[in-house]
Amino acid sequence: KKISSAISEGINNKIKRLKRMAYGYKDADYFRLKIHQHCGLLNPRRYPQ
């Protein structure tokens, strides 16, 4: 059975693109939050406004 790495490659591409756009972020935690938000891994219902 052949295994595809398309999902991980897609997420890696999104992270690299976000990294280029986010040049100058000084806070690593904020950058990690933006990665989760951009990749759809952040559940907005957990963080009430």
C-alpha positions in Angstrom: 0.0 0.0 0.0 1.4 3.4 -1.0 1.4 6.2 1.6 1.1 9.8 0.5 2.8 12.6 2.3 0.6 15.3 0.7 -1.1 16.4 3.9 2.2 17.0 5.7 3.7 18.7 2.7 0.7 21.0 2.4 0.9 22.0 6.1 4.7 22.5 5.7 4.1 24.7 2.7 1.5 26.8 4.7 4.0 27.2 7.5 6.8 28.3 5.2 4.5 30.8 3.5 3.3 32.2 6.8 7.0 32.4 8.0 7.8 34.6 5.0 4.8 36.8 5.6 5.5 37.0 9.4 9.1 38.3 9.1 9.7 40.3 12.2 7.6 38.5 14.8 9.5 38.7 18.0 7.4 36.3 20.0 7.7 32.6 19.1 4.4 31.8 20.9 2.5 34.3 18.8 4.0 32.8 15.7 3.0 29.3 16.8 -0.6 30.6 17.4 -0.7 32.1 13.9 0.4 28.7 12.5 -2.4 26.9 14.3 -4.9 29.6 13.2 -3.7 29.5 9.5 -3.7 25.7 9.3 -7.2 25.4 10.8 -5.9 23.7 14.0 -7.3 26.3 16.4 -10.7 25.8 17.8 -12.2 29.3 18.1 -14.9 28.1 20.6 -12.2 27.5 23.2 -11.3 31.1 23.4 -14.3 33.3 24.2 -14.1 37.0 23.4 
